[in-house]
Amino acid sequence: MMLRKLLFILILMLLINCEKDSIDERSQNYYQYGINRFNNEKYQESIAYFSRFIVANPDSTDAIIKRGKAYFKLEKFEDAINDFKLAIQQDSLNSEIYYYKSLSFWKSRTNFRSGSLHYIREVTKSIRAISKAIELNNNPTYLLHRAKAQSGLNDHDGAISDLHTLVSINSEYDSLFVAFADSIVEAPASTRQERCRHAINYFDTAVKYHPKDDQLFFKRGQYHLMCDNFEQSISDFSNAITINSEQFEYYLQRAVARKELDDYRNNSDSRNRFLHYNLYYTENYQLAISDLDNAIKLTPENGEAFFYRGRIKIIVGNSTGREDLTRAGQLGYEKAYEVIQNLP
């Protein structure tokens, strides 16, 4: 009787162990199936398999992270964030988890109007998470993401600081200053003047790194012109020309800036009102004509240069202005004909 009992217990233990091994094997299969589905971009299926594996292995940080990434790919950011939070509880020193948590908050901001309280909240959480990642690992990818997030909150000083750090890691990152400046000007939020001012700050830094780059001076000059900073734009275009005097566009834009400067002075100066709108300032008009002469020498078939030279000549009383406007029209600059029709 005792022998039968012992034999029964041994058989039962073997069955239990076999069942446990079978469960462990199935569980491991779920994990592998989840990875395979994820790699084949079948994210919903991968979530189902990872979830089954996690039920049997709740302490598997790796599976939780992978499920969070699958949620992220499906743009289910709230679910992704919950998984990354759970993973952080199990492994608080893994910088990658904070990075993906930050990305999830960053992506979720698009569900809200730019500049709204909900938008600001999501971006702030993104910055907080990526800052923790950077504390653990000064990874360039993390720094770049935080710079973007800070720029998204108009914290451009913070963004520039991170870009400086990136450049200290790899000098090739200095091109990002221009990219960030361009992205600001194209952004819908804030006023045009504010966008230009922030963009110019990025260019100020870029020029310090590359003081002999004519394109940087030219682009900063364009932003100064967009901001109605006429004298600063003229200075930048002049620096670009000093470095490279063979670019048609540099002369054309400096001419436009010079024309705009004298237009502004003549329209705002009280002496012009007293003189019944006779021109008081003409120096920059004359310099603009000289710039356009150079532009036309470099590109004689450009109608825009003839158009501006014609308009400025007419402003200063030069009778050959009509000829320039006619030539501009012949070269395809249709706006010239509208100006000619309105001439006395």
Secondary structure, 3 states (H helix, E strand, C coil): CHHHHHHHHHHHHHHHHHHHHHHHHHHHHHHHHHHHHHHCCCHHHHHHHHHHHHHHCCCCHHHHHHHHHHHHHCCCHHHHHHHHHHHHHHCCCCHHHHHHHHHHHHHHHHHCCCCCHHHHHHHHHHHHHHHHHHHHCCCHHHHHHHHHHHHHCCCHHHHHHHHHHHHHHCHHHHHHHHHHHHHHHHCCCCCHHHHHHHHHHHHHHHHHHCCCCHHHHHHHHHHHHHCCCHHHHHHHHHHHHHHCCCCHHHHHHHHHHHHHHHHHHHHHCHHHHHCCCCCCCCHHHHHHHHHHHHHHHHCCCCHHHHHHHHHHHHHCCCCCHHHHHHHHHHCCCCHHHHHHHCCC
